């Protein structure tokens, strides 16, 4: 279904429209839910599109940075995950995604600290 929506949006809106990023997120989310983490990295396409079309300070770019960073965390790629999670345009005056990302960043920092100390059982509990 998400691929069909992407095709329709692409046809109606063209390749340079921010709404295409939402479809890419949906495809990536579904792939991740199926355990296909490689295909799930389509979130990177979404991030690149949002940065180009909306600018690096837009809240939707923060959402994309979070999604890519969290995907890296799922793949146990700590350094790459933090690279994306630490670069979001986090404005504390905004709600929604910005608050969610700040919470996730703190949670990921604790998760990585536990992982680094060899406390994987505790780190795994944080994922649920």
VEXLO-726886 format. One record per residue (C-alpha): residue number from 1; residue in three letters; x, z, y. Coordinates in steps of 0.2 Angstrom, whole numbers, plus 5000, padded with zeros to 4 digits. Layout:
<rs>
+-------+-------+------+------+------+
| vexgu | mivex |   xx |   zz |   yy |
+-------+-------+------+------+------+
|   NUM |   ALA |    X |    Z |    Y |
...
+-------+-------+------+------+------+
</rs>
This chain:
<rs>
+-------+-------+------+------+------+
| vexgu | mivex |   xx |   zz |   yy |
+-------+-------+------+------+------+
|     1 |   UNK | 5000 | 5000 | 5000 |
|     2 |   UNK | 5014 | 5005 | 5012 |
|     3 |   UNK | 5022 | 4988 | 5009 |
|     4 |   UNK | 5006 | 4979 | 5013 |
|     5 |   UNK | 5004 | 4988 | 5029 |
|     6 |   UNK | 5022 | 4984 | 5034 |
|     7 |   UNK | 5019 | 4966 | 5031 |
|     8 |   UNK | 5003 | 4966 | 5041 |
|     9 |   UNK | 5011 | 4975 | 5056 |
|    10 |   UNK | 5026 | 4963 | 5055 |
|    11 |   UNK | 5015 | 4948 | 5056 |
|    12 |   UNK | 5004 | 4955 | 5070 |
|    13 |   UNK | 5017 | 4964 | 5080 |
|    14 |   UNK | 5033 | 4955 | 5077 |
|    15 |   UNK | 5050 | 4963 | 5071 |
|    16 |   UNK | 5053 | 4972 | 5087 |
|    17 |   UNK | 5039 | 4985 | 5087 |
|    18 |   UNK | 5041 | 5004 | 5085 |
|    19 |   UNK | 5026 | 5005 | 5073 |
|    20 |   UNK | 5036 | 4996 | 5060 |
|    21 |   UNK | 5046 | 5012 | 5059 |
|    22 |   UNK | 5031 | 5021 | 5053 |
|    23 |   UNK | 5029 | 5009 | 5039 |
|    24 |   UNK | 5047 | 5010 | 5034 |
|    25 |   UNK | 5045 | 5030 | 5034 |
|    26 |   UNK | 5030 | 5028 | 5022 |
|    27 |   UNK | 5040 | 5017 | 5010 |
|    28 |   UNK | 5055 | 5028 | 5010 |
|    29 |   UNK | 5044 | 5044 | 5008 |
|    30 |   UNK | 5035 | 5036 | 4993 |
|    31 |   UNK | 5052 | 5031 | 4985 |
|    32 |   UNK | 5059 | 5048 | 4987 |
|    33 |   UNK | 5043 | 5056 | 4979 |
|    34 |   UNK | 5046 | 5044 | 4964 |
|    35 |   UNK | 5064 | 5050 | 4964 |
|    36 |   UNK | 5071 | 5034 | 4970 |
|    37 |   UNK | 5083 | 5041 | 4983 |
|    38 |   UNK | 5092 | 5025 | 4985 |
|    39 |   UNK | 5077 | 5015 | 4991 |
|    40 |   UNK | 5072 | 5031 | 5001 |
|    41 |   UNK | 5086 | 5028 | 5012 |
|    42 |   UNK | 5075 | 5015 | 5021 |
|    43 |   UNK | 5073 | 5029 | 5033 |
|    44 |   UNK | 5090 | 5023 | 5041 |
|    45 |   UNK | 5081 | 5007 | 5045 |
|    46 |   UNK | 5068 | 5016 | 5054 |
|    47 |   UNK | 5081 | 5027 | 5063 |
|    48 |   UNK | 5090 | 5011 | 5069 |
|    49 |   UNK | 5074 | 5003 | 5075 |
|    50 |   UNK | 5068 | 5018 | 5084 |
|    51 |   UNK | 5085 | 5020 | 5093 |
|    52 |   UNK | 5085 | 5002 | 5098 |
|    53 |   UNK | 5067 | 5001 | 5104 |
|    54 |   UNK | 5064 | 5019 | 5111 |
|    55 |   UNK | 5081 | 5025 | 5116 |
|    56 |   UNK | 5091 | 5040 | 5108 |
|    57 |   UNK | 5082 | 5054 | 5118 |
|    58 |   UNK | 5064 | 5049 | 5111 |
|    59 |   UNK | 5056 | 5062 | 5100 |
|    60 |   UNK | 5053 | 5049 | 5087 |
|    61 |   UNK | 5071 | 5047 | 5085 |
|    62 |   UNK | 5073 | 5066 | 5082 |
|    63 |   UNK | 5060 | 5063 | 5068 |
|    64 |   UNK | 5071 | 5049 | 5060 |
|    65 |   UNK | 5087 | 5059 | 5062 |
|    66 |   UNK | 5078 | 5074 | 5053 |
|    67 |   UNK | 5071 | 5062 | 5039 |
|    68 |   UNK | 5088 | 5054 | 5036 |
|    69 |   UNK | 5097 | 5071 | 5036 |
|    70 |   UNK | 5085 | 5079 | 5024 |
|    71 |   UNK | 5087 | 5064 | 5012 |
|    72 |   UNK | 5106 | 5067 | 5012 |
|    73 |   UNK | 5102 | 5085 | 5009 |
|    74 |   UNK | 5092 | 5080 | 4994 |
|    75 |   UNK | 5106 | 5070 | 4988 |
|    76 |   UNK | 5118 | 5085 | 4990 |
|    77 |   UNK | 5128 | 5076 | 5003 |
|    78 |   UNK | 5130 | 5091 | 5014 |
|    79 |   UNK | 5142 | 5083 | 5027 |
|    80 |   UNK | 5132 | 5067 | 5030 |
|    81 |   UNK | 5116 | 5078 | 5031 |
|    82 |   UNK | 5123 | 5089 | 5045 |
|    83 |   UNK | 5129 | 5073 | 5054 |
|    84 |   UNK | 5111 | 5067 | 5056 |
|    85 |   UNK | 5103 | 5084 | 5058 |
|    86 |   UNK | 5114 | 5090 | 5072 |
|    87 |   UNK | 5112 | 5074 | 5083 |
|    88 |   UNK | 5093 | 5075 | 5086 |
|    89 |   UNK | 5087 | 5075 | 5104 |
|    90 |   UNK | 5080 | 5093 | 5102 |
|    91 |   UNK | 5070 | 5098 | 5118 |
|    92 |   UNK | 5063 | 5116 | 5116 |
|    93 |   UNK | 5049 | 5112 | 5129 |
|    94 |   UNK | 5041 | 5100 | 5116 |
|    95 |   UNK | 5032 | 5106 | 5101 |
|    96 |   UNK | 5028 | 5096 | 5085 |
|    97 |   UNK | 5043 | 5088 | 5077 |
|    98 |   UNK | 5056 | 5096 | 5088 |
|    99 |   UNK | 5051 | 5113 | 5082 |
|   100 |   UNK | 5050 | 5107 | 5064 |
|   101 |   UNK | 5067 | 5100 | 5066 |
|   102 |   UNK | 5075 | 5116 | 5073 |
|   103 |   UNK | 5068 | 5126 | 5059 |
|   104 |   UNK | 5074 | 5114 | 5046 |
|   105 |   UNK | 5092 | 5113 | 5054 |
|   106 |   UNK | 5093 | 5132 | 5053 |
|   107 |   UNK | 5087 | 5132 | 5035 |
|   108 |   UNK | 5099 | 5118 | 5031 |
|   109 |   UNK | 5113 | 5128 | 5039 |
|   110 |   UNK | 5109 | 5143 | 5027 |
|   111 |   UNK | 5107 | 5131 | 5012 |
|   112 |   UNK | 5124 | 5124 | 5015 |
|   113 |   UNK | 5132 | 5141 | 5018 |
|   114 |   UNK | 5125 | 5147 | 5001 |
|   115 |   UNK | 5130 | 5131 | 4992 |
|   116 |   UNK | 5148 | 5133 | 4999 |
|   117 |   UNK | 5148 | 5151 | 4993 |
|   118 |   UNK | 5143 | 5145 | 4975 |
|   119 |   UNK | 5126 | 5153 | 4977 |
|   120 |   UNK | 5116 | 5138 | 4971 |
|   121 |   UNK | 5102 | 5148 | 4963 |
|   122 |   UNK | 5098 | 5155 | 4980 |
|   123 |   UNK | 5101 | 5138 | 4989 |
|   124 |   UNK | 5089 | 5130 | 4976 |
|   125 |   UNK | 5075 | 5143 | 4980 |
|   126 |   UNK | 5076 | 5138 | 4998 |
|   127 |   UNK | 5070 | 5120 | 4993 |
|   128 |   UNK | 5054 | 5125 | 4986 |
+-------+-------+------+------+------+
</rs>
